[in-house]
Amino acid sequence: TSGVTFFSRSSPLCRLPLPAQPPTKMASPKSTGQRIVMGHWEGSEFVTKGAAGNEIRLPYELMDHCNFRATELRDFAWAFKVSDILEDGIISTREVHRALERLGEDPTDKEFLKVMNLVDPHAIGKHSFQQFCKIMANFDRSMLTEEELTNAFKIFDKDQSGSIDAIEMQELMKKLGFPVTPLEAHQIIAEADDDDSGEVSYSEFVNKVLNNQ
């Protein structure tokens, strides 16, 4: 498994083409004021806190959370680690682009170059996890709202039954360009099916996504 759950912000499930939503756009960089975040190493894990104050254990040192929450930083660390082939905590500019794609970002070449010029003005081409988080701060990763989730649920619930079953889930994911097996469709349902009904109701769906942002 990737380490990113179906209901995390960076998963296909949370990157639906929601109605009336503008396409992903570049965001103004988050505040660059230095934030000193207390952290320490415990064995091979760096223990620190996200923007909301929740503790997180990372395989990389992070002194500035760049206003990201622990759940987001955990996803970033996963995407970064996949590219950290040498396990030295450094990835190339090319791998930065691949890591962005893993997190659902698809900047144009012009947008990507603009961000890289800000973070790496001397074009050194080697990036730490801290730098990667600063790169991510240039992308619009605003939270899903309940209204957006309602629209997403309506897309899923084609028979307007008020719930989503595995068959509907599998068909929709395929149309979205994220084909899943019947087993994976059942796993998606199981993640949010709190009453073990085999289907996901609107309230289960919304609560699961909101609680995992």
C-alpha positions, 0 to 999 in steps of 0.5 A: 500500500502507498501509505495514503488512505482512500479518504486522505486529501491526496487520494483519488477519492478526495480529488473528484472533479467537483461541480462548480469548482475551478481547476487546481490553481497556483496559490500565493505562497503561505506566510514565509515568516519563520516558524520555529517548530520544536522537534527532536529525533527518536531513533529514526523518526523526527517527532514534531507537530503540524499546524494544528498542534497534532504530533507527527513522526516523520522520517525527515527533519522538519523545522517549519511546518509551513502551515500544513497539518500533521495529516498533510505532512504525513502524505508529503513525507510518503510522496517524498520518500518514494522519490528518495531512492538513495535514502539520503533525504535529498531528491532531484528537481525531476523527482520533485515533479513526480512527487507533486504528481503523486499528491494530485498536483499537475502544474504546467511547466511554467508554473513548476519553473516559477515555484522552483525559481522561488525555492531554488533560485540558484538552480542547485537541483537538490531538495530536502524534505523541508524544501519540498514542504515549502514547494507544496506551500505554493499550491492551493490545497484548500480544504474540502467543504461540506457543500463540495462533499454533497456535490461529490456524493451526488455524483457517486449516488447515481440511483439517488438511494442516499447511499453508495455501494461498491458497484457504484464506487467502482464504476465512478472511480473508473470514469474518473480515471482511477480504475479500481478492482472490486476488492478495492471498491469494497475497501473504499466502502469499508473505510467509511461504512461505520454501521457495516451495512455494505454501503456508505450513507451521506453522513458516513461519507462526509464525516469520514472525509472531513475527519481525515483532512 
